[in-house]
Amino acid sequence: MEEFKFRHAYYLDFQNRRPDYISTFMEKLVSWDAVSSRLEAAQTLVAEREKEEERIKTDYEDEQALEARKMYSSDGDESEAD
């Protein structure tokens, strides 16, 4: 199927000169500025998501540690009251 699409995409202009088609496609038809811009945007988004995931993880761990401290300190307070 891919070969079928490829042949019909270039055959009228390039016949059997597949390397010429690839070269033209890569050099003249691809907007490398757009590709670069989209890549940078995606990398920024990934970095932001990783930071948010780390923040959520840290907040959760801090919350768990606080709960543990409250539990241990309240146990100690009750034993002193008895």
BELDA-V35278 format. One record per residue. N is the residue number from 1. SS is DSSP state (@ for helix, = for strand, . for the rest). OMEGA is omega in radians with two decimals (* if undefined). Layout:
BEGIN
n->N ss->SS omega->OMEGA
n->N ss->SS omega->OMEGA
END
This chain:
BEGIN
n->1 ss->. omega->3.13
n->2 ss->@ omega->3.11
n->3 ss->@ omega->3.12
n->4 ss->@ omega->3.13
n->5 ss->@ omega->-3.10
n->6 ss->@ omega->-3.11
n->7 ss->@ omega->-3.10
n->8 ss->@ omega->3.14
n->9 ss->@ omega->-3.04
n->10 ss->@ omega->-2.92
n->11 ss->@ omega->-3.09
n->12 ss->@ omega->-3.13
n->13 ss->@ omega->-2.96
n->14 ss->@ omega->-3.07
n->15 ss->. omega->-3.08
n->16 ss->. omega->-3.12
n->17 ss->. omega->-3.08
n->18 ss->@ omega->3.11
n->19 ss->@ omega->3.10
n->20 ss->@ omega->3.11
n->21 ss->@ omega->-3.13
n->22 ss->@ omega->-3.14
n->23 ss->@ omega->3.12
n->24 ss->@ omega->3.14
n->25 ss->@ omega->-3.06
n->26 ss->@ omega->-3.05
n->27 ss->@ omega->-2.99
n->28 ss->@ omega->-3.04
n->29 ss->@ omega->3.14
n->30 ss->. omega->3.06
n->31 ss->. omega->-3.07
n->32 ss->@ omega->3.05
n->33 ss->@ omega->3.11
n->34 ss->@ omega->3.12
n->35 ss->@ omega->-3.14
n->36 ss->@ omega->3.14
n->37 ss->@ omega->3.13
n->38 ss->@ omega->3.11
n->39 ss->@ omega->3.13
n->40 ss->@ omega->3.12
n->41 ss->@ omega->3.13
n->42 ss->@ omega->3.13
n->43 ss->@ omega->3.10
n->44 ss->@ omega->3.13
n->45 ss->@ omega->3.12
n->46 ss->@ omega->3.14
n->47 ss->@ omega->3.12
n->48 ss->@ omega->3.13
n->49 ss->@ omega->3.12
n->50 ss->@ omega->3.11
n->51 ss->@ omega->-3.14
n->52 ss->@ omega->3.11
n->53 ss->@ omega->3.12
n->54 ss->@ omega->3.11
n->55 ss->@ omega->3.13
n->56 ss->@ omega->3.13
n->57 ss->@ omega->3.14
n->58 ss->@ omega->3.11
n->59 ss->@ omega->-3.14
n->60 ss->@ omega->3.14
n->61 ss->@ omega->3.10
n->62 ss->@ omega->3.12
n->63 ss->@ omega->3.13
n->64 ss->@ omega->3.12
n->65 ss->@ omega->3.12
n->66 ss->@ omega->3.10
n->67 ss->@ omega->3.13
n->68 ss->@ omega->3.12
n->69 ss->@ omega->3.11
n->70 ss->@ omega->-3.11
n->71 ss->@ omega->-3.12
n->72 ss->@ omega->-3.13
n->73 ss->@ omega->3.10
n->74 ss->@ omega->3.06
n->75 ss->@ omega->3.14
n->76 ss->@ omega->3.14
n->77 ss->@ omega->-3.13
n->78 ss->@ omega->-3.12
n->79 ss->@ omega->3.11
n->80 ss->@ omega->-3.12
n->81 ss->@ omega->-3.11
n->82 ss->. omega->*
END
